[in-house]
Amino acid sequence: MSIQVHDSAIVDEGAQIGEGSRVWHFVHVCGGARIGEGVSLGQNVFVGNRVMIGDYCKVQNNVSVYDNVTLEEGVFCGPSMVFTNVYNPRSLIERKSEYRDTLVQKGATLGANCTIVCGVTIGAYAFIGAGAVINKDVPAYALMVGVPARQIGWMSEYGEQLDLPLEGQGEALCQHTGKRYVLQGKQLIKEDA
């Protein structure tokens, strides 16, 4: 297994890219970036110096992953979605010392054209709909849509909406995997049975 890097891509010295990863047309990976195995970086992706991208992530075309963003294993970043790293940017005021950390946990999906305002944590297997604007933490398995985003449901790890209320008590089975999900208050937990 090896790494595929298109001739038009720029990978700065010092960047770490794991086995089986693919770097497509016009990508720029900065020297401090840490990228796992089996990652796909689509056309025109930028990856900053202080970025960690876990194994098997897919970063679709036209996404910039700026400093202080961490993507855990299996995160999907849809086409043209946006990360930020300064909460109140101004061209005339230097704020590089004010970068806020953004964490996207394992298996989350960030839909096309959504915006992730810096300083938030997106829980494991959360699903952010296309065009949504995330400006606060998102629970694991939450389905979020709108501007600003609001939760409208729960998603399975397979990526299917579960028939559960937003909060309270309940159980649901994923129709594709048979896995059971249990709602306890405002938290959804997958049973490991």
Secondary structure, DSSP 8 states (H G I E B T S, - for coil): ---EE-TT-EE-TT-EE-TT-EE-TT-EE-TT-EE-TT-EE-TT-EE-TTEEE-TT-EE-TT-EE-TTEEE-TT-EE-TT-EE-S-SS-BTTB--GGG---EEE-TT-EE-TT-EE-SS-EE-TT-EE-TT-EE-S-B-TTEEEETTTTEEEEEE-TTS-EE---SSEEEEEE-TTT--EEEEEETEEEE---
